[in-house]
Amino acid sequence: MTEEKGKYTTVSIPTPLAEKIKKRIEGTGFTSISSYVTYVLRELLASMEEEEKEEVFSKEDEEKIKERLRALGYLD
């Protein structure tokens, strides 16, 4: 999915959290709380997508494999 430049939405976060973020980004390249939150969310989503890709077998596939190994005598 591609992003369209200039299209944004507003997300509300608690003021104490915004203050913590503001302190965290002091002296960094982040110019706003929004830019930092956008960065963090992109990183989090990318990490989650990678984890999903790493799942080799579905639970159903795993059970079929276990049943087959039991049938062959490799599992009790």
C-alpha positions as CSV (number, residue, x, y, z in Angstrom):
1,M,0.0,0.0,0.0
2,T,1.4,3.4,-0.9
3,E,1.1,6.5,1.1
4,E,-0.2,9.7,-0.3
5,K,1.8,12.8,0.6
6,G,-0.1,15.4,2.4
7,K,-3.0,13.2,3.7
8,Y,-3.1,13.0,7.4
9,T,-5.5,12.2,10.2
10,T,-5.5,13.2,13.8
11,V,-4.9,10.8,16.7
12,S,-5.4,11.9,20.3
13,I,-3.0,10.7,23.0
14,P,-3.0,11.4,26.7
15,T,-1.1,14.6,27.6
16,P,1.3,12.9,30.0
17,L,2.3,10.5,27.2
18,A,2.8,13.5,24.8
19,E,5.0,15.2,27.4
20,K,7.2,12.0,27.8
21,I,7.5,11.9,24.0
22,K,8.5,15.5,23.9
23,K,11.2,14.9,26.4
24,R,12.4,11.8,24.6
25,I,12.8,13.6,21.2
26,E,14.7,16.6,22.6
27,G,18.1,16.7,20.8
28,T,17.1,14.2,18.1
29,G,16.2,14.7,14.5
30,F,12.5,14.4,15.2
31,T,10.8,17.8,14.7
32,S,7.5,16.9,16.3
33,I,5.7,14.4,18.4
34,S,3.8,13.4,15.3
35,S,6.9,12.6,13.4
36,Y,8.2,10.4,16.3
37,V,5.0,8.6,16.8
38,T,4.7,8.0,13.0
39,Y,8.2,6.5,13.0
40,V,7.6,4.3,16.0
41,L,4.3,3.0,14.6
42,R,5.9,2.2,11.2
43,E,8.7,0.3,13.0
44,L,6.3,-1.6,15.1
45,L,4.1,-2.6,12.2
46,A,7.1,-3.6,10.1
47,S,8.3,-5.8,12.9
48,M,4.9,-7.4,13.3
49,E,4.6,-8.0,9.6
50,E,8.1,-9.7,9.7
51,E,7.0,-11.9,12.5
52,E,3.9,-13.0,10.6
53,K,6.0,-13.8,7.6
54,E,8.3,-16.0,9.7
55,E,5.5,-18.3,10.7
56,V,6.3,-21.3,8.5
57,F,3.3,-23.5,9.4
58,S,-0.2,-22.7,10.4
59,K,-1.5,-24.4,13.5
60,E,-3.5,-26.8,11.2
61,D,-0.4,-27.6,9.2
62,E,1.6,-28.2,12.4
63,E,-1.1,-30.7,13.7
64,K,-1.0,-32.5,10.4
65,I,2.7,-32.9,10.6
66,K,2.6,-34.1,14.2
67,E,-0.1,-36.7,13.2
68,R,2.1,-37.9,10.4
69,L,5.2,-38.1,12.7
70,R,3.1,-40.1,15.2
71,A,1.9,-42.4,12.5
72,L,5.6,-43.0,11.5
73,G,6.5,-43.7,15.1
74,Y,8.6,-40.6,15.7
75,L,6.2,-39.1,18.3
76,D,4.3,-40.7,21.1
